[in-house]
Amino acid sequence: MPQISQLATTYSSQIFWLVVFFGFVFFVIGRGMVPRVMATVDLRDRQIASDLAAAEAARRAANADEEAWRAEANQRRSEAQAVIAAAKAEAAKSAEARLVEAGKGVDVRMLAAEARIEQARDAALGEIETVASEATSDIVARLAGITVDEATARAAVKEALHA
């Protein structure tokens, strides 16, 4: 067979070119490109770790802000309940005094007292909504990095409170 007889003459040439080709591939890719790719991967891993650490810190800060907001909201809620209780007490005193003096006009004055209580409650709820919308804007700005206008934040808070 002629192919077998050519093997001896082309064998050393094929081995030479095989060594040259693999040597070229080793030095160009193995010594040139792979370190650059690995450096890029390492840089990316460090950046991801840094971003995750920053996100964790932002989450902790947002949780702390949320706790502060909750404490403030609870305080405002208790103040609103105290105002409502004071208004109820005032209305009850007024109603008792008027019942002793005269039995006329009790219904009219009770309605006025309830209206004041409703106004106080509405004012307190308005304050709660204002604080909640401000806190919502701050939380969204810190977590998502976007700014929310006051009207959008207030609408979201109203929807959440009245849902």
C-alpha beads as a LAMMPS data file, in Angstrom:
LAMMPS data file: protein, C-alpha beads

163 atoms
162 bonds

1 atom types
1 bond types

-500.0 500.0 xlo xhi
-500.0 500.0 ylo yhi
-500.0 500.0 zlo zhi

Masses

1 110.0

Atoms # bond

1 1 1 0.000 0.000 0.000
2 1 1 1.364 3.368 -0.908
3 1 1 -0.061 5.148 2.173
4 1 1 1.983 3.004 4.509
5 1 1 5.160 3.559 2.579
6 1 1 4.644 7.375 2.798
7 1 1 4.225 7.197 6.553
8 1 1 7.961 6.984 7.212
9 1 1 8.742 10.046 5.091
10 1 1 5.946 12.302 6.463
11 1 1 5.992 11.083 10.072
12 1 1 8.704 13.430 11.369
13 1 1 7.227 16.420 9.519
14 1 1 3.780 15.779 11.043
15 1 1 5.225 15.517 14.544
16 1 1 7.176 18.741 14.040
17 1 1 4.073 20.691 12.949
18 1 1 2.033 19.101 15.707
19 1 1 4.532 20.334 18.309
20 1 1 4.688 23.787 16.665
21 1 1 0.887 24.106 16.565
22 1 1 0.321 22.948 20.149
23 1 1 3.232 25.080 21.373
24 1 1 1.706 28.102 19.642
25 1 1 -1.723 27.329 21.128
26 1 1 -0.210 26.809 24.588
27 1 1 1.693 30.085 24.609
28 1 1 -0.937 32.248 22.907
29 1 1 -4.011 30.927 24.668
30 1 1 -2.605 29.314 27.808
31 1 1 -0.075 32.005 28.679
32 1 1 -1.688 35.027 27.008
33 1 1 -5.474 34.802 27.072
34 1 1 -6.308 32.545 30.037
35 1 1 -4.639 34.795 32.668
36 1 1 -6.544 37.798 31.322
37 1 1 -9.829 35.893 31.388
38 1 1 -9.135 34.643 34.909
39 1 1 -8.269 38.175 36.046
40 1 1 -11.567 39.388 34.604
41 1 1 -13.449 36.571 36.352
42 1 1 -11.711 37.357 39.652
43 1 1 -12.519 41.059 39.262
44 1 1 -16.150 40.192 38.525
45 1 1 -16.322 37.915 41.581
46 1 1 -14.894 40.656 43.785
47 1 1 -17.363 43.171 42.327
48 1 1 -20.292 40.806 42.940
49 1 1 -19.146 40.210 46.515
50 1 1 -18.813 43.967 47.012
51 1 1 -22.274 44.580 45.542
52 1 1 -23.777 41.872 47.745
53 1 1 -22.154 43.397 50.821
54 1 1 -23.485 46.830 49.872
55 1 1 -26.951 45.377 49.275
56 1 1 -26.849 43.659 52.662
57 1 1 -25.831 46.916 54.338
58 1 1 -28.624 48.749 52.517
59 1 1 -31.101 46.064 53.582
60 1 1 -29.998 46.410 57.201
61 1 1 -30.319 50.192 56.975
62 1 1 -33.769 49.856 55.407
63 1 1 -34.821 47.473 58.157
64 1 1 -33.585 49.934 60.774
65 1 1 -35.450 52.759 59.030
66 1 1 -38.559 50.630 58.861
67 1 1 -38.331 49.849 62.578
68 1 1 -37.914 53.549 63.336
69 1 1 -40.891 54.328 61.118
70 1 1 -42.960 51.637 62.846
71 1 1 -42.041 53.038 66.260
72 1 1 -42.974 56.537 65.126
73 1 1 -46.211 55.279 63.576
74 1 1 -47.079 53.435 66.794
75 1 1 -46.343 56.579 68.779
76 1 1 -48.515 58.666 66.449
77 1 1 -51.240 56.043 66.649
78 1 1 -51.171 56.116 70.456
79 1 1 -51.207 59.931 70.378
80 1 1 -54.186 59.820 68.026
81 1 1 -55.951 57.393 70.341
82 1 1 -55.218 59.701 73.273
83 1 1 -56.657 62.624 71.310
84 1 1 -59.708 60.540 70.479
85 1 1 -60.040 59.480 74.118
86 1 1 -59.687 63.083 75.273
87 1 1 -62.251 64.195 72.724
88 1 1 -64.593 61.437 73.858
89 1 1 -64.075 62.408 77.499
90 1 1 -64.704 66.057 76.666
91 1 1 -67.838 65.146 74.752
92 1 1 -69.051 62.972 77.619
93 1 1 -68.493 65.780 80.168
94 1 1 -70.238 68.250 77.957
95 1 1 -73.142 65.869 77.441
96 1 1 -73.471 65.188 81.183
97 1 1 -73.412 68.873 82.069
98 1 1 -76.008 69.641 79.457
99 1 1 -78.201 66.726 80.565
100 1 1 -78.140 68.062 84.110
101 1 1 -78.938 71.603 82.980
102 1 1 -81.445 70.716 80.365
103 1 1 -82.500 67.659 78.491
104 1 1 -82.843 69.533 75.242
105 1 1 -80.289 69.404 72.449
106 1 1 -78.508 66.214 73.547
107 1 1 -78.662 64.634 70.119
108 1 1 -77.348 67.719 68.366
109 1 1 -74.394 68.075 70.700
110 1 1 -73.512 64.382 70.526
111 1 1 -73.385 64.638 66.749
112 1 1 -71.083 67.669 67.058
113 1 1 -68.807 65.779 69.446
114 1 1 -68.712 62.780 67.122
115 1 1 -67.870 65.081 64.219
116 1 1 -64.945 66.526 66.201
117 1 1 -63.806 63.000 67.003
118 1 1 -64.077 62.055 63.337
119 1 1 -62.105 65.145 62.352
120 1 1 -59.444 64.319 64.929
121 1 1 -59.286 60.750 63.656
122 1 1 -59.127 61.939 60.031
123 1 1 -56.376 64.381 60.952
124 1 1 -54.471 61.608 62.718
125 1 1 -54.933 59.269 59.762
126 1 1 -53.782 62.055 57.448
127 1 1 -50.629 62.430 59.509
128 1 1 -50.088 58.677 59.465
129 1 1 -50.542 58.643 55.689
130 1 1 -48.092 61.533 55.323
131 1 1 -45.477 59.817 57.479
132 1 1 -46.070 56.506 55.697
133 1 1 -45.731 58.093 52.246
134 1 1 -42.500 59.843 53.266
135 1 1 -41.142 56.608 54.715
136 1 1 -42.215 54.726 51.583
137 1 1 -40.400 57.223 49.363
138 1 1 -37.273 56.946 51.533
139 1 1 -37.373 53.143 51.613
140 1 1 -37.876 52.880 47.842
141 1 1 -35.083 55.374 47.258
142 1 1 -32.716 53.418 49.479
143 1 1 -33.636 49.932 48.324
144 1 1 -34.294 50.429 44.641
145 1 1 -32.334 53.608 44.087
146 1 1 -35.236 55.372 42.378
147 1 1 -37.150 58.446 43.435
148 1 1 -40.890 58.295 43.837
149 1 1 -42.932 61.483 43.660
150 1 1 -45.128 62.397 46.620
151 1 1 -48.420 61.745 44.800
152 1 1 -47.444 58.206 43.775
153 1 1 -46.202 57.364 47.270
154 1 1 -49.353 58.795 48.864
155 1 1 -51.576 56.809 46.442
156 1 1 -49.706 53.574 47.234
157 1 1 -49.996 54.194 50.978
158 1 1 -53.731 54.969 50.685
159 1 1 -54.253 51.796 48.708
160 1 1 -52.335 49.730 51.284
161 1 1 -54.117 51.326 54.261
162 1 1 -57.596 51.002 52.800
163 1 1 -57.119 47.517 51.328

Bonds

1 1 1 2
2 1 2 3
3 1 3 4
4 1 4 5
5 1 5 6
6 1 6 7
7 1 7 8
8 1 8 9
9 1 9 10
10 1 10 11
11 1 11 12
12 1 12 13
13 1 13 14
14 1 14 15
15 1 15 16
16 1 16 17
17 1 17 18
18 1 18 19
19 1 19 20
20 1 20 21
21 1 21 22
22 1 22 23
23 1 23 24
24 1 24 25
25 1 25 26
26 1 26 27
27 1 27 28
28 1 28 29
29 1 29 30
30 1 30 31
31 1 31 32
32 1 32 33
33 1 33 34
34 1 34 35
35 1 35 36
36 1 36 37
37 1 37 38
38 1 38 39
39 1 39 40
40 1 40 41
41 1 41 42
42 1 42 43
43 1 43 44
44 1 44 45
45 1 45 46
46 1 46 47
47 1 47 48
48 1 48 49
49 1 49 50
50 1 50 51
51 1 51 52
52 1 52 53
53 1 53 54
54 1 54 55
55 1 55 56
56 1 56 57
57 1 57 58
58 1 58 59
59 1 59 60
60 1 60 61
61 1 61 62
62 1 62 63
63 1 63 64
64 1 64 65
65 1 65 66
66 1 66 67
67 1 67 68
68 1 68 69
69 1 69 70
70 1 70 71
71 1 71 72
72 1 72 73
73 1 73 74
74 1 74 75
75 1 75 76
76 1 76 77
77 1 77 78
78 1 78 79
79 1 79 80
80 1 80 81
81 1 81 82
82 1 82 83
83 1 83 84
84 1 84 85
85 1 85 86
86 1 86 87
87 1 87 88
88 1 88 89
89 1 89 90
90 1 90 91
91 1 91 92
92 1 92 93
93 1 93 94
94 1 94 95
95 1 95 96
96 1 96 97
97 1 97 98
98 1 98 99
99 1 99 100
100 1 100 101
101 1 101 102
102 1 102 103
103 1 103 104
104 1 104 105
105 1 105 106
106 1 106 107
107 1 107 108
108 1 108 109
109 1 109 110
110 1 110 111
111 1 111 112
112 1 112 113
113 1 113 114
114 1 114 115
115 1 115 116
116 1 116 117
117 1 117 118
118 1 118 119
119 1 119 120
120 1 120 121
121 1 121 122
122 1 122 123
123 1 123 124
124 1 124 125
125 1 125 126
126 1 126 127
127 1 127 128
128 1 128 129
129 1 129 130
130 1 130 131
131 1 131 132
132 1 132 133
133 1 133 134
134 1 134 135
135 1 135 136
136 1 136 137
137 1 137 138
138 1 138 139
139 1 139 140
140 1 140 141
141 1 141 142
142 1 142 143
143 1 143 144
144 1 144 145
145 1 145 146
146 1 146 147
147 1 147 148
148 1 148 149
149 1 149 150
150 1 150 151
151 1 151 152
152 1 152 153
153 1 153 154
154 1 154 155
155 1 155 156
156 1 156 157
157 1 157 158
158 1 158 159
159 1 159 160
160 1 160 161
161 1 161 162
162 1 162 163
